[in-house]
Amino acid sequence: MDIAYIPSPSHGVVHLGPIPLRGYAFCIIIGVFVAVWLGNKRWIARGGRPGTVADIAVWAVPFGLVGGRLYHVITDYELYFSDGRNWVDAFKVWQGGLGIWGAIALGAVGAWIGCRRRGIPLPAWADALAPGIVFAQAIGRWGNWFNQELYGKATDVPWALHITSSTDGRVPGYYHPTFLYESLWCVGVGFLVIWADRRFTLGHGRAFALYVAAYCVGRGWIEYMRVDDAHHILGLRLNDWTAMVVFLLAVTYIVVSARLRPGREEVVEPDGDTPDVDAVDLDKKADSKADDEADETTGKKSDGKKHDGKKPDAKTDTESDGPAQSKESVEPAESEELVEPEESVEAAKGEAESAKKV
């Protein structure tokens, strides 16, 4: 019975002359550009400088690619180092095989180096990049579609993925498109982080931790649906155990960080809000010019008072001496008024004594 399905590309690579253009590589590259673009916008909104995100991504992206490949090779070593396998294939990243756990872990090391060189706190940078990273994962998952890999169990749902390749043990048929499920889940996680960051003003790495925790929830049930070969521990795939452990670590970080460092960083980049040096010099020159003009204006006003027809020094002496002279003229008058009654009393006493003698 014919059913609706999602077709798979017949080829995952297109040759432009001698140059191979691989769909998997294109998805990774586009995802990186989206992450840097969105991260730059969020970083500037937090008070950072334009271009800082890209400068640090120069360190984070190569480390992340190496980490993602190392995780895949280590956890699926039998694909490269068992009998009949060629170990050189471990370096063929374009054929697929990047573990997100290793990419985030080693990518964080590269980001830490870049942040340290710029004097920027890594948690603040990670918060700005979190939605962009998960959107990049959503785009990168379409690389699995080009390679016809990482599909789920057989199904007859209308959105089933039609696998046509029979290489590397594939069986043609209709399967759950787990790459599509994870891509859609990542888009939802990205918008969740953006909303929560605005609603609760997340800071100090909590937006990044929310992304990690939410992604792990989706990765758990999607991983359970996959049928590709993987190591199992107690009946669960290795990536299921990894998702559970990382989820608990992320939630613990959110709780502890909220108690120890509530709120959000006020300054994410030391010189993020400071103007350029040239602008500062122009401001200083403008201030000094304004001061000089004010001094000139004050000098003109004082000169006007000096040349009003009177000598300033004489006027000053007159004004200052006038009150002093009037005070001196009053004081002798008062002293004379006090002396005169005493002299008249003495004269009266003298006349009285002479009258008695007579």
Buried (B, 14 or more C-beta within 10 A) or exposed (E): EEEEBBEBEEEBBEEEEEEEEBBBBBBBBBBBEBBBBBBBBBBBEBBBBEEBBBBBBEBBBEBBBBBBBBBBBEBBBEBBEEEEEEEEEBEEBBBBBBBBBBBBBBBBBBBBBBBEEBEBBBBBBBBBBBBBBBBBBBBBBBBBBBBBBBBBEEBEEEBBBBBEBEEEEBEEEBBBBBBBBBBBBBBBBBEBBBEBBEEEEBBBBBBBBBBBBBBBBBBBEBBBBBBBEBEEEEEBBBBBBBBBEBBEBBBEBBEEBBEEBEEBBEEBBEEBEEEEEEEEEEEEEEEEEEEEEEEEEEEEEEEEEEEEEEEEEEEEEEEEEEEEEEEEEEEEEEEEEEEEEEEEEEEEEEEEEEEEEE
